[in-house]
Amino acid sequence: MKKPITIGNLAKAVGVPKGTLRYYEAIGLIPKPQRGESGYRLYSDAHVRKAQLIKQAKQLGINLHEIGELLNWA
């Protein structure tokens, strides 16, 4: 695994605002990340892949509820 990244870097990598990622976390689409000593969220490669998948699904017109159901299957 690569070094964990902060929410700002995850937002840039995926192309969504930081608030969107916080929302996805709050509704359970992405798991809560670990926190560093400073209290910052630290995201893994798995978080990046899941956030990219969510963005791609939204671009296809799938709503967040349906995305959540699909992610529960995986």
C-alpha positions in Angstrom: 0.0 0.0 0.0 1.1 3.5 -0.7 1.4 6.2 1.9 -2.1 7.3 3.1 -3.3 10.6 1.6 -5.3 13.5 3.1 -8.8 14.5 2.1 -7.5 17.3 -0.1 -5.3 14.9 -2.1 -8.2 12.4 -2.4 -10.5 15.1 -3.6 -8.0 16.1 -6.3 -7.4 12.4 -7.3 -11.1 11.7 -7.7 -12.2 15.2 -8.9 -14.8 15.9 -6.3 -15.0 18.5 -3.5 -13.8 17.6 0.0 -17.4 18.1 1.3 -18.6 15.4 -1.1 -16.2 12.9 0.4 -17.2 13.8 3.9 -20.8 13.3 2.9 -20.0 9.9 1.4 -18.4 9.0 4.6 -21.3 10.3 6.7 -23.8 8.2 4.7 -21.6 5.1 4.8 -20.6 4.9 1.1 -16.9 5.0 2.0 -15.6 3.7 5.3 -14.3 6.0 7.9 -10.6 6.6 7.4 -7.9 6.3 10.0 -6.9 9.6 11.6 -3.3 10.7 11.9 -1.8 12.1 15.1 -2.9 15.6 13.9 -6.5 14.4 13.6 -6.5 14.6 9.8 -8.3 11.9 7.9 -5.9 9.5 6.2 -7.2 7.7 3.1 -5.9 4.5 1.7 -5.8 3.2 -1.9 -9.0 1.4 -1.2 -10.7 4.7 -0.4 -9.4 6.1 -3.7 -10.8 3.2 -5.7 -14.2 3.3 -4.0 -14.5 7.1 -4.4 -13.7 6.8 -8.1 -16.2 4.0 -8.5 -18.9 6.2 -6.8 -18.1 9.1 -9.1 -18.2 6.9 -12.2 -21.5 5.4 -11.1 -23.0 8.9 -10.6 -21.8 9.9 -14.1 -23.8 6.9 -15.4 -26.9 8.3 -13.7 -27.0 5.9 -10.7 -28.3 7.5 -7.5 -26.5 7.3 -4.2 -29.0 4.9 -2.7 -28.5 2.5 -5.6 -24.7 2.9 -5.4 -24.9 2.0 -1.7 -26.8 -1.1 -2.5 -24.3 -2.1 -5.2 -21.4 -1.5 -2.8 -23.0 -3.7 -0.2 -23.0 -6.5 -2.7 -19.3 -6.2 -3.5 
